[in-house]
Amino acid sequence: MNCRHGILLLDKDEGLTSNAALQRAKRLMGSKKAGHTGTLDPFATGLLVLLFGEATKVSDYILNADKRYLATLRLGVETRTGDREGEVVQRREVNLGDAEIAAALAAFRGDIQQIPPMHSAIKQGGKPLYVLARQGVEVERAPRSVRIHRLEMLSRSGSDLVLDIHCSKGTYIRSLAQDLGRALGCGAHIVQLRRLETGPFAIDSALTLAQLEASLATGDCPLQPMDLALSTLPAVHLSENSAYYLQRGQGVVVAHAPPPGRIRLYGPHSEFLGLGEVMDDGKVAPRRLMGVN
């Protein structure tokens, strides 16, 4: 594959911002065009999906994907930020049995409302909330709907709980920890957080920055095909003639086209062409084509 365009699965190290990890990966790859799809806090580790070259055109499909995390919560201590880096605002004794914790977890599964934390990148009045928070300013935030597909306690050691969390886009794990701690009456915050999955991508296939550097030194291409981000969309393979006209902006007729909606487009040699759409009249129209050469 062309090693200037594709998806890099990075296992982000603790202590790095997502942007710092992206910039290091860009330097190693010698790339000018790249982006990440969903930040991880500096104290968090795990899967950061980076897009290089033309793969940046599929970013929305990864940003909107479900996520899965391994989170360690500490009961009895609430911090201002909901994680271990924040100022402690309350301490309480923890006298809870596993059954009480299991009942509280059950209440957070499914569709729930979350108030975004002040220490987040959401903008209000043109400023990210975390900038206001650093200035000691707190503003009212509207609740948001998110979905928790899975929320299970894997283990418990005293006041520390290890949770497996599978959730929709936009879920704040720090807010989930705070809300859970308040529901239990003792407070809680995140002490460790690791992202395991983003959409179809898993941490098992990710490289650390050190592994990326070593891989590049051997001449290997660490990028995965960009169309993997679109694996939930139907695929349409075009003839040489149809591909010619479609790449020039024209709709084409395709035999046995799927129902109306977005699709993945492939050329006569199974090369990925980009995003298309099946229209109501059955024609296939281009929507976002890849300029890979």
N, C-alpha and C positions, 0 to 999 in steps of 0.2 A: 504494500500500500504506500501511498504518498506520505512521507513522514513529516510533512508540514501541516497536514490537515487531519484531525482526529481527536480522540478523547483520551485523556490521561487520567488514570485513577491513582490519586496520591493519598498516601497514608500520612496525614499531617502530624508533625511532631508537637508535643506539648510546649507551650511558651511562644509559639509563632502565631501571628495573626494570619487569617486566610489570605489577605493581600500579600503579605510578606512571603508566604509559601508560594503563591502564584508567581511573584516576581523572580524568586530563585529558580523555579521550574522554567520560566521563560528564558532566563539567562542560560541555563543548562541546555535547553533545546535550541537556543539561537533564534527564537521566534519573536516577531514584532506584534503579532495579533493573537491574543489569548484572553480568556476570562474564566471566572469560577462560577459555580452554580449553587449558591447557598453557603453562607459563611458558617464557620465554626469559631466559637470563642477561643481566645489564646490558650486557656487552660485545658480545652477539650482536644482530643486526638481523634484520628480515624479518617473516614472516607471523605475526601474533597475531590469532586469531579471537575476537572479542568478541561476547557475546550480550546483547541488550537486551530488557527486559520479559519477555513470555511465552516468548521464544526460549531463556531459561535452562533451560526444561524439556527441551531436546534436547541439553544439554551432554554427556551420557554418550556420545552417538554421535560427537561430535567428539573428546572426550578419548581414546576408544578407537581413533581412526583412525590409519592409517599417516602418517608424516611424511617429508619429503624436505628435505635440507640441502645447502648448498654450504659445505664446510669447508676451511680452509687449515691444514695440519699442519706444524709445524717439527720436523724430525728432529734428534737429537743433544742435545736439552735436555728434561729431564723436570721438571715443576713439581709442587708439592704438590697443587694443585687440578686439574691436567690442562689448564689454560688459561693464557693469558698473564698473568693477574692473580695467579697464585700464586707462592710462593717457589720459586726454582730449587733442586732437590735433587740433580741430577746432570747433568753434561755429558760427552758422549763424541764422538769423531770419527765422521763419517759417511763410510763408504766402501762405498756400495751402488750396484749397477747397477739399471736399471729392471726387469730380469727378476727380481731378488731381491725387489723391492718388489711386483711383480705377483703373485708366488707367495705372499707374505705376505698380500696383500689377499684372494686366493682362499680362504685358510683361514678368513677371517672372514665369508664369505657363507653364508647359510642360517641355521639355528637354532644359536645360540651361548649361552653362559652369561656373564653379566656380574655383577661385584660392584659395587653402587651406590657412587658416591664419597661420602666423608665430607661434602663440600660439596654436599649435596642436601637436598631438603625432606622426605625420608622420615623418619617419626617412629620413635624408639626410646625406650621408657620415657617416652612422652609428650612428648619433646622432638625437634624437627627435628635431623637429623644436623649441619646446618651450624652450629647453635648450639653443639653439643658440639665441633665442629672448631675454632671460634673460641676455645674455652676450652682448646685443646690436647689434647682428649680424643679418642682413637680407639677405636672399638668394633668388634667383629666384625659383619660384615654377611653375610647369606645371599645366595648367588648367585641371579640371576634369569634366566629364559629369555627371550630376545628373538630376533627374526628380522631379518636383514639381507637385504633383497630385492635391493639393488643397491649395489655398492661399487666405484667405478671411479675411476682416476686420470685427471683431465682434462688436467693439465699438471704440469710440475716445473721449478722454478727453484732450482738448488743443493740446499739442504736443505729447501726448502718444497714441499709437495705440495698440489695442489688436488684435492679429492675430491668426487664426486657420491655422496651417501648416501641411499638410500631404505630406511626401516626401520619396524619395528613400534612401537606405543606402548611407552613405558617404556624406550626405548633411550637410554643416556647417551653422547653423542658424545665427551665428555671421557674417559670410561672407554674407549671404543673407541680413541681416540688413544693413551692410555697403554698399552693392551694391544697395540696394533699396534707401538708403539715398542719395547716389551719383546720382542716376537716377532722384531723386526729386530735386537735387541741394542744399540740405540743410544739408546733413549728417544725420546719425542715429546710434544708438547702442541699444543693448538689456539691459533692466533693470530688467526683470523677465523672467524666462523660466521654463516651466513645461512640462515634457514628459507625454503624456496621453496614448499612445499606442506603442507597438512594435510587429509587426506581428499580431498574433491572440490574444495577451495578452493586457489587458486594466487596467488602474489605479484603476478602481472600485474594482478589486479583490486583490489589493496590500495591504500589511501590513507595517506600520512604524516599526522601530526597537523596539520601546516601545510595540507596539501591538504584535510583534513577540515574545518578551520575555514573555508577559502575556499569549499568546496562548500556548507556550511551558510549562509554569508553570502548566497549566491545563491538560497536557498530550496530547494535540491535535497535529496532524501532519500538519504543514503548507505547505507541499510540494504538488505541483500538478504533475500529471503523465507526464513523460518526452516525451511521444509520442504526446502530445498536440502541441509541436513545429513542428511536421511533418504533421499537419492536412491537408495540401494541397496535400500530396502524397496519391496515392491509397493504400488501405489496402488489404493484402492477408493473409488469415487464413489457416494454415497448419494442416494436420492430424498429429497424434502422430508419425506415421512412417516417414513422410516427415520432420517433425521438428527434429527428431533424426538425420537424415542424414545431413540436412542443418546445424545444429549446430556443425557438425564435418567437415564443410568446403565443402560439396558436393552440387552440383546443383541438384534440384529436379523438377520433372514435376508436375505442378499444373493445374487442370482443370479450364477453363475459366479465365486464367491469363490475367491481363490488358496488354496493349501494352508495348513494350520495354521501359525501364526507371526505375528510382528509385521508391521503394515501402516501405511501412511499413509492417513488418512481425509480425504475431501473432501465438501463439501456439494453441494446441487443446482446451485449457481452456481460450482462449482469452487473455493470458498473452503476453505482448509486448516482442518480441525477439530482435528487432533491425531493421537495414536498410538492404534491399536487392535490387536486381536488376533483372528485367525481361530481359533476353537476347534475341537476334534476333531469336534464335531457339526455343523460348518459355519457356525455362527452367528458374527457379528462383534460383539465386545464392546469397549467403550471401555477404554482404559488410561491415557492422559494427554491430556486435552483442553485446548485453548487457550482462555483467557478473554479473547480479543481483542474489544474493543468500540469 
